[in-house]
């Protein structure tokens, strides 16, 4: 499968609120900005399909507005549940944010073992 980087948003749009929901090829993606980096998550929480873009960013985690599951920004891992929220590779060029949807980084049913 070839890598396909898709332009999804401007850094100006994201830095205003630090979180942004975008639609890409029929998929809802939640973008987050923290400590100068951009992260992309499948927007629908693996627990009860709540929008992570409506969640809170705190201490390197996005907290789901439904039941406060805390997903690590780097890995998508939720420690208390031993589950991962699907995440996607991101790159920023100039003011454009690109996401690669062909290579999800997190696996829904896998914990630490799948992230090695």
Helices and strands as residue ranges (DSSP letters): E 5-10, H 11-17, E 19-24, E 27-34, E 37-42, G 52-54, E 56-58, E 61-63, E 70-72, E 77-78, E 83-84, E 87-93, E 96-104, H 112-115
